[in-house]
Amino acid sequence: MTNTTNDFMKSFENLFSEIPGNYNDVLKNAAEYNAKFYKVALDAARENAELSQAWTKAAIAKAEKLAVAKDEPADYAKATADFVTEQVQATPEHVAAFAEVAKKAQTKTVELILAAGKEMQVEASKVAKKATKQAA
């Protein structure tokens, strides 16, 4: 099994030794961009969790009015209607906050993609110049 693994690793190393440029730099750059994308996703998830928690706490605070004993049956209906109205009115604000988080994450992601594209273009140009120089 070890020989098979070593043979595979040698083949892999030989494959990448034929590629112009430094493959280790490519892997390092990819890992750095992956870390940046991961951070964008985690930041968005964290912000969404905070928004969800705040929305839930606000809803629970308003729902406490429903738990109070009422004198008349109509008071229960009014309390329920008030609660539903408050929730309906608050929903667009909460949804807009989630949309802002998504928009910010999308903007950061596009910026990272554009930066990666520019970096790849520069690196490809360097590799092409080096290969041309070596071929001449």
N, C-alpha and C positions, 0 to 999 in steps of 0.2 A: 504494500500500500504506500509506503514511504517513497519507494522508487517511482511509482506512478505520479505521486504528488510532486516530487522533484522534477520529473520529466515535464510535467505540465507547467511548473513554474519556469523552467528553463525556456520552454517554448514561448511562454507569455513574455518573458524578458527579451528574448530574441525578436519577437514580433514588434515590441515597442522600441527596441534599440534601432530598428530600421526607420522609424518615423522621425522626420526632421524636427528639431526643437527638443525641448526638455519635457518629457511626459510628466515628470514629478511636479513641474510648475503647473501643468494643466490640472492635475489632480488636486493640488493645493488650492488653485483658484476656484475649482468646482466646489471644494469643501467650504471655502470661505463664502461663496455665494449661497450655498445650501444653508449655512448657518444664518446668513442674513435673511433669507426667505423664511426660515424656521422662526426667527425672532419676530418677523412681521406677523406670522400666523399666531404665535403665542401671545403677542401683544393684543391682537384683535380678539382672541379668545378670552383673554383676561378682562378686557374692556367690556365685552359682551356679558361675561359673568357678573361683573359689577353692575351693569345696567339691569340685568335680570334680577339681581338681588334687591336693588333699589326699588324696582317696579313691584316686586313681590311684597317688600316691606310696606310700601305705600298702600297696596291693595289690602293687605292684612289690617293695617291701621284703620282704613275706611270700613272694612268688614266688621270691625269691633262694634260699630254702631248697630249692626244687625243682631248682635248677641244680647242686647239690652232688652229686658222685659218691657212689653208695651201694654197699655191699658185697653186699647181698641184694636180689633183685627185690621182696620184700615191703616193704623199706624205701621203695622208690619209691611203692608203693601207699599206705603209711602217710603219707608226706610229702604226697602228693596229697590224700588224705582229710583230713588236718589243714588243708591250705590251703583246701580247699573249705569245711570246717566254719568256719574263721575268717572266710571271706568271707560265708557265710550268716549268721553271728552279727553281723557288722559292718553288714550291709546295712540292717536296720531303723534303726539309729542314723544312718546316712548319709541315708536317705530322709527321716527325721524332720527332719534339718537342712535339706534342700531344701524340705520342707513349711513350715518356719518362715519361710524366705525368701519363699515364695509368700504365706503368711499376712500377713507384714509388708507386702509390696507391695500386697496386696488391701486391707488396712486403710488404708494411705496413700492409695490410689486412691479408696476410698469417702469418706474425709475430704475429699479435694480436690473430689469431685463434690458433696458436701453444701455445702461452702464456696461453690462456684460457683453452686449453686442458690440459696443465701441471697443472694449478691451479685446474681444476676439478678433475684430478687424485689424487692430494694431498688431496683435501677435501673428495673425496670418500673414500680414504684410512683411513682418520681420522674417518669418520662416521662409516665405517665398523669395525674399532678397538673398537670404543665406543659401537656399537651395540653388538659386541661379548663379550665385558667386562660386559655389562648390562645383557646379556643372561646367563652368567656363574654364 
